[in-house]
Amino acid sequence: MQAILDSIRIIYTLVVTLAVGVEGSGAGSEKRAAVVAQVLAILDEPGGIEVPAWLRAMLPVVLPLLVDLVVAQLNRLGFLAPSSAS
């Protein structure tokens, strides 16, 4: 159970970090796709961050939702400027 929670924390941290990193680099949907692609690339690196196979299989569906949630939180806290196109 601890390994699953650790994996979720790592993925969440990656999403937050990368979402801040793509600020101002295009439309909302483009930034979301960039964050998703970067997270998946990081997780697929050899010898990199390991997550359970079943969790990795779910990520292409779950990550866009997580990115939207994180961006909404960061917007609310004033860390990001809300995008007019998403």
C-alpha positions in Angstrom: 0.0 0.0 0.0 2.8 2.4 0.8 4.4 1.9 -2.6 1.1 2.8 -4.3 0.8 6.0 -2.2 4.4 6.9 -2.9 3.8 6.4 -6.7 0.7 8.7 -6.5 2.7 11.3 -4.6 5.5 11.2 -7.2 3.1 11.5 -10.1 1.2 14.4 -8.4 4.5 16.2 -7.8 5.6 15.7 -11.4 2.3 17.1 -12.6 2.5 20.2 -10.4 6.1 20.9 -11.4 5.5 20.4 -15.1 2.3 22.4 -15.1 4.1 25.4 -13.7 6.9 24.8 -16.2 4.6 25.0 -19.3 2.9 28.2 -18.1 2.6 30.7 -21.0 3.6 28.2 -23.7 0.3 27.9 -25.7 -3.4 27.0 -25.3 -4.6 25.1 -22.3 -5.2 21.9 -24.3 -1.6 22.1 -25.7 -0.2 22.6 -22.2 -2.2 19.7 -20.8 -1.0 17.4 -23.6 2.6 18.6 -23.0 2.4 17.8 -19.3 0.9 14.4 -19.9 3.5 13.5 -22.5 6.3 14.7 -20.2 5.1 12.7 -17.2 4.7 9.5 -19.3 8.2 10.0 -20.8 9.7 10.4 -17.3 8.0 7.3 -16.1 9.1 5.3 -19.2 12.8 6.2 -18.8 15.0 3.2 -18.2 16.0 2.9 -14.6 13.7 5.8 -13.7 10.7 6.1 -11.5 8.9 2.8 -11.0 5.1 2.7 -10.7 2.9 -0.4 -10.6 2.1 -1.7 -14.1 -1.7 -1.3 -13.5 -1.2 2.3 -12.4 1.0 3.1 -15.4 -1.7 1.6 -17.7 -4.4 3.9 -16.2 -2.3 7.1 -16.5 -3.1 8.1 -20.1 -6.7 8.4 -19.0 -6.2 9.8 -15.5 -3.4 12.3 -16.2 -5.4 14.8 -18.2 -8.0 15.0 -15.4 -5.2 15.3 -12.8 -3.6 18.1 -14.8 -6.9 20.0 -15.0 -7.4 19.6 -11.3 -3.8 20.8 -10.5 -4.1 23.7 -12.8 -7.4 24.8 -11.3 -5.8 24.6 -7.8 -2.8 26.6 -9.0 -5.0 29.2 -10.6 -7.1 29.5 -7.5 -3.9 30.0 -5.4 -2.6 32.6 -7.9 0.4 30.6 -9.1 -0.8 30.5 -12.7 -2.7 32.9 -14.9 -5.9 31.3 -16.1 -5.9 30.4 -19.7 -8.6 31.8 -22.0 -8.3 28.8 -24.3 -8.5 25.3 -22.9 
